[in-house]
Amino acid sequence: MYGGGGIVEKFEGLKEVSAEDPIKLAEFEARIDRGEKIEPSDWMPELYRKQLIRMIEQHAHSEIIGALPEGTWITRAPGFKRKMALMAKVQDEVGHAQLLYSAAETLGKPREQMIEDLITGKSKYSNIFNYPAFTWADCTVISWLVDAGAIVNQLANSRGSFGPYCRALERICAEESFHLKYGHDSVVHLATGTPIQREMIQAALNRWWPPIMHFFGPPDKMSAHTEVLMRWKVKMSSNDDCRQQFLDMYVPKIWELGLSLPDPNLRKDSESGLWLFTEPDWEEFKRVINGDGPCNAERLSVRRTVESRGKWVKDALKRAEAKYVRPYA
């Protein structure tokens, strides 16, 4: 997933598996073990379908909501080129959401219902998009490190078992790689600039580091869905593995720029090769995911306003005799 959607909760979904046809289930799992892709018209356990809808839908919502903090900086970005680049990036993020909604629709849930579940707070999205972007430096940190974390997750899941999701992720990752380069260039520009610019990027990094550590979801021992998602190759790397990969790739790059991170315990263990860090505040993570973050109300209010103002367009395009047809991607 995009990250941050694995809520700590009671999960008894594996009981549903025992109710499935054992022969069909064995054939299904054999296909996954062989590395085959599952397509929407293929037989699948109901739990597999539910988990995919939950995961892809949350990813799509995260792309839509994720465009909001950066979108507010389009008119304020420093210089025409930065404005144009940021506008293109935000446009890409909205396009990613449409690809993902299409992939989720193949599993039988209409896009309109997904949007309704988002704006009513029933469906979740990534924790990290509920924090404010106070300065241009905040926007650059999002473009570099948040997109970097997303790529770590998405590259792994693009090798998963559900065909439409994998194909959407392949295209999304190609575009996200450009976003990451744009973000890195913007951060380097500030980190190598004036003392005021360096102070600004350091302050932004300090603000965003805790949400970034939350971004990959709770530790595997706390994650409600990891076991079943990895069993069926919906998720190809655990939350802890993704977090370690991100730290391994990007902490050295941050330090190379002469920037620091607000965790005095952050270091790489020479024996295990793993990064050691201060455990994030998972109670804050749960609060933000469940609607009590700094910008939850604001971000959902924007989406509700957009849906309300655009309803006349959807109504104008509808035909009375039209029926919902599940797409095949």
TORBAKOL-182660 format. One line per 2 residues: number of its first residue (from 1); their letters; for each residue x, y, z of C-alpha. Coordinates in Angstrom, 1 decimal. Layout:
! residues N
NUM = a = X/Y/Z  ...
END
This chain:
! residues 329
1 = my = 0.0/0.0/0.0  1.0/3.6/0.0
3 = gg = 1.9/3.3/3.6  0.4/4.0/7.0
5 = gg = -2.9/2.3/6.4  -2.2/-0.8/8.5
7 = iv = -4.4/-0.1/11.5  -3.8/-1.9/14.8
9 = ek = -7.0/-3.7/15.4  -8.6/-7.0/16.2
11 = fe = -8.5/-9.1/13.0  -10.1/-12.5/12.7
13 = gl = -10.3/-12.7/8.9  -8.3/-15.9/8.7
15 = ke = -11.4/-17.7/10.1  -13.1/-16.8/6.8
17 = vs = -10.5/-18.9/4.9  -11.6/-22.1/6.6
19 = ae = -15.1/-21.7/5.1  -13.8/-21.7/1.5
21 = dp = -13.8/-24.7/-0.8  -10.6/-26.5/0.1
23 = ik = -9.9/-27.7/-3.5  -10.4/-24.2/-5.0
25 = la = -8.3/-22.7/-2.2  -5.5/-25.1/-2.8
27 = ef = -5.5/-24.4/-6.5  -5.6/-20.7/-5.9
29 = ea = -2.6/-20.8/-3.5  -0.7/-23.1/-5.9
31 = ri = -1.1/-20.5/-8.7  0.3/-17.8/-6.3
33 = dr = 3.2/-20.0/-5.3  4.0/-20.5/-9.0
35 = ge = 4.1/-16.7/-9.4  1.0/-16.4/-11.6
37 = ki = -1.1/-13.3/-11.6  -4.7/-13.5/-10.4
39 = ep = -7.1/-11.7/-12.6  -10.6/-10.2/-11.7
41 = sd = -12.5/-13.0/-13.4  -10.5/-15.8/-11.6
43 = wm = -11.8/-17.5/-8.5  -10.4/-16.0/-5.3
45 = pe = -11.1/-16.4/-1.6  -13.5/-13.7/-0.3
47 = ly = -10.9/-12.6/2.2  -8.4/-12.0/-0.7
49 = rk = -11.0/-9.8/-2.4  -11.8/-7.9/0.7
51 = ql = -8.1/-7.3/1.6  -7.3/-6.1/-2.0
53 = ir = -10.3/-3.7/-2.0  -9.2/-2.3/1.4
55 = mi = -5.6/-2.0/0.4  -6.0/-0.6/-3.1
57 = eq = -8.8/1.8/-2.1  -6.7/3.2/0.8
59 = ha = -3.8/3.7/-1.7  -6.1/5.5/-4.1
61 = hs = -7.4/7.8/-1.3  -3.9/8.5/-0.2
63 = ei = -3.0/9.7/-3.7  -6.0/12.0/-3.8
65 = ig = -5.5/13.4/-0.3  -1.8/13.5/-0.8
67 = al = -2.2/16.0/-3.6  -3.7/18.6/-1.2
69 = pe = -0.7/19.7/0.9  1.5/20.1/-2.2
71 = gt = -1.3/21.6/-4.2  -1.5/24.6/-1.8
73 = wi = 2.1/25.4/-2.7  1.7/25.6/-6.5
75 = tr = 1.0/29.3/-6.6  3.7/30.0/-3.9
77 = ap = 6.5/27.8/-5.3  9.7/29.8/-5.8
79 = gf = 10.0/30.5/-9.5  8.0/29.6/-12.6
81 = kr = 9.9/26.3/-13.2  9.2/25.1/-9.7
83 = km = 5.5/26.0/-10.1  5.2/24.1/-13.4
85 = al = 7.0/21.1/-12.0  4.8/21.0/-8.9
87 = ma = 1.7/21.4/-10.9  2.7/18.4/-13.1
89 = kv = 3.5/16.4/-10.0  0.1/17.1/-8.4
91 = qd = -1.6/16.2/-11.6  0.2/12.9/-11.7
93 = ev = -0.9/12.1/-8.1  -4.5/12.6/-9.0
95 = gh = -4.0/10.4/-12.1  -2.5/7.7/-9.9
97 = aq = -5.7/7.7/-7.9  -7.8/7.1/-11.0
99 = ll = -5.6/4.1/-12.0  -6.0/2.7/-8.5
101 = ys = -9.8/3.2/-8.3  -10.0/1.4/-11.6
103 = aa = -8.0/-1.5/-10.3  -10.2/-1.7/-7.1
105 = et = -13.4/-1.5/-9.2  -12.5/-4.7/-11.0
107 = lg = -13.1/-6.4/-7.6  -16.7/-5.2/-7.6
109 = kp = -16.8/-2.0/-5.5  -18.0/1.0/-7.5
111 = re = -15.8/4.1/-7.5  -18.7/6.2/-6.2
113 = qm = -19.0/4.1/-3.2  -15.2/4.3/-2.5
115 = ie = -15.4/8.1/-2.7  -18.4/8.2/-0.4
117 = dl = -16.5/6.0/2.1  -13.6/8.4/2.0
119 = it = -15.5/11.7/2.5  -17.6/10.1/5.3
121 = gk = -14.5/8.9/7.1  -15.4/5.2/6.8
123 = sk = -12.4/4.4/4.6  -8.8/5.3/5.7
125 = ys = -5.8/6.8/3.9  -2.2/7.3/4.8
127 = ni = -1.4/9.0/8.1  1.2/11.3/6.6
129 = fn = -1.2/13.4/4.6  -2.8/14.7/7.8
131 = yp = 0.1/17.1/8.6  0.5/20.7/7.5
133 = af = 3.0/22.0/5.0  4.0/25.3/6.7
135 = tw = 6.8/26.3/4.3  8.2/25.5/0.9
137 = ad = 10.7/23.3/2.6  7.9/21.1/3.9
139 = ct = 6.7/20.7/0.3  10.2/19.6/-0.8
141 = vi = 10.5/17.0/2.0  7.2/15.5/0.9
143 = sw = 8.3/15.4/-2.7  11.6/13.7/-1.8
145 = lv = 11.2/11.5/1.3  7.5/10.8/1.4
147 = da = 7.6/9.8/-2.3  10.8/7.8/-1.6
149 = ga = 8.9/5.8/1.1  6.0/5.3/-1.3
151 = iv = 8.3/3.9/-4.0  9.8/1.4/-1.5
153 = nq = 6.3/0.1/-0.8  5.1/0.2/-4.4
155 = la = 8.1/-1.4/-6.0  7.7/-4.4/-3.7
157 = ns = 4.0/-4.7/-4.2  4.3/-4.4/-8.0
159 = rg = 5.6/-7.9/-8.0  2.5/-9.1/-6.1
161 = sf = -0.2/-11.6/-7.1  -3.2/-9.4/-8.3
163 = gp = -2.7/-8.4/-12.0  -4.6/-5.1/-12.2
165 = yc = -2.9/-3.7/-9.1  0.6/-4.8/-10.3
167 = ra = 0.1/-3.2/-13.7  -1.2/0.1/-12.1
169 = le = 1.9/0.1/-9.8  4.3/-0.4/-12.6
171 = ri = 3.1/2.8/-14.3  2.8/4.7/-11.0
173 = ca = 6.4/3.8/-9.9  7.8/5.1/-13.2
175 = ee = 6.2/8.5/-12.6  7.0/8.5/-8.9
177 = sf = 10.7/8.1/-9.7  10.6/11.5/-11.5
179 = hl = 8.8/13.0/-8.5  11.5/11.8/-6.2
181 = ky = 14.2/13.3/-8.4  12.4/16.6/-8.4
183 = gh = 12.0/16.5/-4.6  15.7/15.6/-4.2
185 = ds = 16.8/18.5/-6.4  14.6/20.9/-4.4
187 = vv = 16.0/19.7/-1.1  19.6/19.9/-2.3
189 = hl = 18.9/23.5/-3.5  17.8/24.5/0.0
191 = at = 20.5/22.5/1.9  23.3/24.1/-0.1
193 = gt = 21.8/27.5/-0.1  21.8/30.4/2.4
195 = pi = 21.8/29.9/6.2  18.1/30.8/6.2
197 = qr = 17.4/28.2/3.6  19.4/25.5/5.4
199 = em = 17.6/26.4/8.7  14.2/26.1/6.9
201 = iq = 14.9/22.6/5.4  16.3/21.4/8.7
203 = aa = 13.2/22.5/10.5  10.9/20.9/7.9
205 = ln = 12.9/17.6/8.2  12.5/17.7/12.0
207 = rw = 8.7/18.1/11.6  8.3/15.3/9.1
209 = wp = 10.6/12.7/10.5  8.1/11.2/13.0
211 = pi = 5.2/10.9/10.4  7.7/9.4/8.0
213 = mh = 8.6/6.7/10.5  4.9/6.0/10.9
215 = ff = 4.4/6.0/7.2  5.3/2.3/6.7
217 = gp = 2.7/1.2/9.2  3.0/-0.4/12.7
219 = pd = 5.7/-3.0/13.5  5.0/-6.5/12.1
221 = km = 4.1/-7.8/15.6  1.4/-5.1/15.8
223 = sa = 0.2/-5.2/12.2  -3.3/-6.6/11.8
225 = ht = -3.1/-7.6/8.2  0.5/-8.5/7.4
227 = ev = 0.2/-12.3/7.8  -2.6/-12.9/5.3
229 = lm = -1.4/-10.2/2.9  2.0/-11.8/2.6
231 = rw = 0.6/-15.3/2.5  -1.2/-14.4/-0.7
233 = kv = 1.5/-12.1/-2.1  -0.7/-9.0/-2.0
235 = km = 2.0/-7.4/0.1  5.5/-8.5/-0.8
237 = ss = 7.5/-6.9/2.0  6.6/-6.4/5.7
239 = nd = 6.3/-3.0/7.3  9.5/-3.5/9.2
241 = dc = 11.4/-4.6/6.0  10.1/-1.6/4.1
243 = rq = 11.1/0.8/6.9  14.6/-0.7/7.1
245 = qf = 15.1/-0.5/3.3  14.0/3.2/3.4
247 = ld = 16.4/4.0/6.2  19.2/2.2/4.4
249 = my = 18.7/4.1/1.2  17.9/7.6/2.5
251 = vp = 19.5/8.3/5.9  23.0/8.4/4.4
253 = ki = 21.8/10.8/1.7  20.3/13.1/4.3
255 = we = 23.5/13.0/6.3  25.6/13.7/3.2
257 = lg = 23.8/17.0/2.9  24.9/18.0/6.3
259 = ls = 21.4/17.7/7.7  20.5/15.9/11.0
261 = lp = 17.6/13.8/12.1  15.6/14.3/15.3
263 = dp = 16.4/10.9/16.7  19.6/10.6/18.9
265 = nl = 19.3/6.8/18.8  19.3/6.5/15.1
267 = rk = 22.3/4.4/14.0  23.1/1.3/12.0
269 = ds = 24.0/-1.8/14.0  27.3/-3.2/12.7
271 = es = 26.5/-6.7/13.7  22.9/-7.1/12.5
273 = gl = 23.1/-4.6/9.7  19.8/-3.2/10.8
275 = wl = 19.0/0.4/11.7  18.2/1.1/15.4
277 = ft = 15.9/4.0/16.2  13.6/5.4/18.8
279 = ep = 10.3/3.6/18.5  7.7/6.0/17.1
281 = dw = 4.6/7.0/19.1  2.1/4.4/17.8
283 = ee = -0.7/5.9/19.8  -0.3/9.1/17.7
285 = fk = -0.4/7.0/14.6  -3.7/5.4/15.6
287 = rv = -5.2/8.8/16.5  -4.2/10.3/13.1
289 = in = -5.4/7.2/11.1  -8.7/7.3/13.0
291 = gd = -9.4/11.0/12.3  -7.7/12.9/15.1
293 = gp = -4.7/14.4/13.3  -3.7/18.0/12.8
295 = cn = -5.4/18.2/9.3  -7.8/15.3/9.1
297 = ae = -10.9/17.5/9.3  -9.5/20.1/6.9
299 = rl = -8.5/17.6/4.3  -11.8/15.7/4.3
301 = sv = -13.7/19.0/4.3  -11.9/19.9/1.0
303 = rr = -12.8/16.6/-0.5  -16.5/16.9/0.5
305 = tv = -16.6/20.5/-1.0  -15.1/19.2/-4.2
307 = es = -17.6/16.4/-4.5  -20.5/18.7/-3.7
309 = rg = -19.4/21.3/-6.3  -18.7/18.7/-9.0
311 = kw = -21.9/16.7/-8.4  -23.7/18.5/-11.3
313 = vk = -21.1/17.3/-13.8  -21.5/13.7/-12.7
315 = da = -25.3/14.0/-12.8  -25.2/15.5/-16.3
317 = lk = -23.1/12.6/-17.6  -25.4/9.9/-16.1
319 = ra = -28.0/8.1/-18.2  -31.1/6.9/-16.4
321 = ea = -30.9/3.5/-18.0  -27.2/3.1/-17.3
323 = ky = -26.1/0.3/-14.9  -22.8/-0.1/-13.1
325 = vr = -20.6/-2.5/-15.0  -17.5/-3.9/-13.2
327 = py = -14.5/-3.1/-15.4  -11.9/-5.6/-16.4
329 = a = -8.4/-4.3/-16.1
END
